[in-house]
């Protein structure tokens, strides 16, 4: 069986450059998850990106299935982009690892449109405790694997305030993204206020 993670890391490096930091977290009953930090390209108003490495080692299993398929099933990694320097966003490493381990620990399938909640601020002072999983393909292209393995998708995460998360549960992720777009919300601002929801 092919070792997926070296291929995933190569794809991340090709798309985002060289990481300048990485942290590993291991959870009981789950494989180790690493989070790589890709530095901003310029000092003023630049972005820093965080990507998980390890979530795609195993396919995500349908929580209603009696037996998990060790080969077939969706595979993904998570990518978060925020503006550098405005907050201590490096503290997001553990929350990201928790989210990446959730398919193994909680038996969930992470897909676009899903909400993921860590139950605490994503970083110190963050007005967000949850994220919306966005559509992949813009920043890091899917990584095709040999059949019968599903490709690895790199899923962007969009931080949500508690009010936004509650509104999304009622109206859906697409409606929330449209509202962000209508109001010109800077989703990469680590300290942004919630969008108007009235």
Secondary structure as GFF3:
##gff-version 3
##sequence-region A 1 198
A	DSSP	alpha_helix	4	16	.	.	.	ID=ss1
A	DSSP	beta_strand	19	25	.	.	.	ID=ss2
A	DSSP	beta_strand	33	38	.	.	.	ID=ss3
A	DSSP	beta_strand	47	53	.	.	.	ID=ss4
A	DSSP	three_ten_helix	55	57	.	.	.	ID=ss5
A	DSSP	beta_strand	75	83	.	.	.	ID=ss6
A	DSSP	three_ten_helix	89	91	.	.	.	ID=ss7
A	DSSP	alpha_helix	92	106	.	.	.	ID=ss8
A	DSSP	beta_strand	115	117	.	.	.	ID=ss9
A	DSSP	beta_strand	128	133	.	.	.	ID=ss10
A	DSSP	beta_strand	152	161	.	.	.	ID=ss11
A	DSSP	alpha_helix	162	171	.	.	.	ID=ss12
A	DSSP	alpha_helix	173	182	.	.	.	ID=ss13
###
